[in-house]
Amino acid sequence: MILQSLAGLPAFLVYFCTGLIAIVAYLFVYTRITAHNEFQLIRDNEPAAAIALGLSLLGFVAPLVSAIAHSANVLDCLIWATIALIVQIIVFFLVRVPVPKLSERIAAGELAPAIWLGLSSLAAGLLNAASMIY
C-alpha cells in the first residue's frame, strides 16, 4: 500500500520543483519590473512592500497551481506559468493608471497603494487560474 502511494513520488517531485523554479523566476522578473526594491524594503521592515509582493505572489501561484493540476505535461505547465507571469506584469502596469507614483508610494510605506496593487494582482491571478480550466 505504501509503495503504491509512493509510485507518484517522481511526478510529484518534478511538478513541485517546476513550481519552485517558476516561483523563483516570477520573483526575479517581477522585482526587476517594479520601480521599487521589494526585498530591500522588506528587509527594512516596510509592511507595504511585503503586502504588495506577497499578494502578487499569491496572484501568480493561484494560476500556477491550476497549471500544475491541469497541464498535460511539464512543458505545458511552464507555458501556462509564463502566461501567469505576463498577466501579473500587465496588472502591475494597469493598476498604476489610477494610482500615480505607485512604486514611490509603496516605497514610502503607504499601505493603500500596496493593498490596491496586491489585491488587484490576486484578483487577476484567481481569474487567470479559473480561465485555465478548459
N, C-alpha and C positions, 0 to 999 in steps of 0.2 A: 504494500500500500504506500509506504513512504517513497520507495523507488519510483513508483508510478507518478506520485506527486512531483518528484524532483526531475522527471523527464522533461518538463518545460523550463527547467532552470537555464539552459543555454539561450533559449529565446528571450527569457526574462532579462538575462544579463545584457544581451545585445540591445534590446529596446531601452533598458534602463540606462545603459552607457550612452546610447544615442541621445536619449533625453537630456542627460547631463551635459553632453557636448553641445547640444542645441541651446541649452540654458547659458552656458559659458559664452557661446558665440553671440547670443542675444545680448547679454550684459556688455560684452566687448563692443559690439556695434552700437547699441542704444546709448551707452555712456559717451561714445565719441560723437554721436549726432547732436546731443543736447549741448547747450552752451554753458551749462554749469557742471561742475565736477562732483557728481553724486557721492562717490566713495570718500573724497576728501571731506565733503560736508557732513557725511555720516560719521566719519572719524572725529570730526569737530563737534559731534553731538547735536547736529541740526535736524530736528524731527521732520521738518518739511521735506527735506531731501529723502529721508527714509520712507516717508509716506508715499511720495510720488514714485520713487523707484520700486518700492515693494509692491504697490498696487499695479504698476506697469508690468512687473514680473509676473504677477498673477494673471494679468491680461494676456501675457504671452503663453504662460503654462496651460491655461484652460484649453486653447486650441491645440497645443502640443499633446495634451492628454487625449484629446479627441483624435488627433492624427495617429497616435500610438495605437489607440483602440480600434481604429477603422482602416488603417492603411493595409495595403496588400503586401508590402514588404518594407524593408528599411529605407530604400531609396525613395519610395512613395512617401514615407513618413518624413524624411528630410525635405522633400519638395514642399509638403504642407507646412512644415516648421518654418521654412523660408518665407512662405506666404504669410504666416502669422507674424513673423518679424517685420515684413514690409507693411502689414496693416498697422502694427504698433508705431512704426515710424510715421506713417501717414497721419495717424491720430495725434501724435505729438505736434506735428505742424498744423493740423486743423484746430486744435484747442488753443493754439497761440493767437488765432484770429480775434476772438472776443476778449482775450486777456493779454493786452500788450505787456511786453517785457516779462514774460512768464518765467524764463530761466533766472533773470535777475531777481525777481520777487521770491522765487524758491530759495535762491542762494542767500537772500536776506532773511530767510526764516519765516516768510509769510505762509501760513497754513492754508488759507483759502485757495490760492492758485495750485498748491501742491495737491490738495484734495480734489480739485477740479480735474487736474491732469490725471491723477491716479484713478479716480473713478471712471473717467472717460475711457482710459486705457482698459480698465476691467470690463466696462460695458461692451466695448468693441471686441475684446477678446472672447467674451461669452457669446456674442453674436457670431463671431468668426467660428468658434467651436461648434455651435449649433448648425452653422452652414456647411460644416464638413461632414455632416451625417447625410450621406447621399444614397 
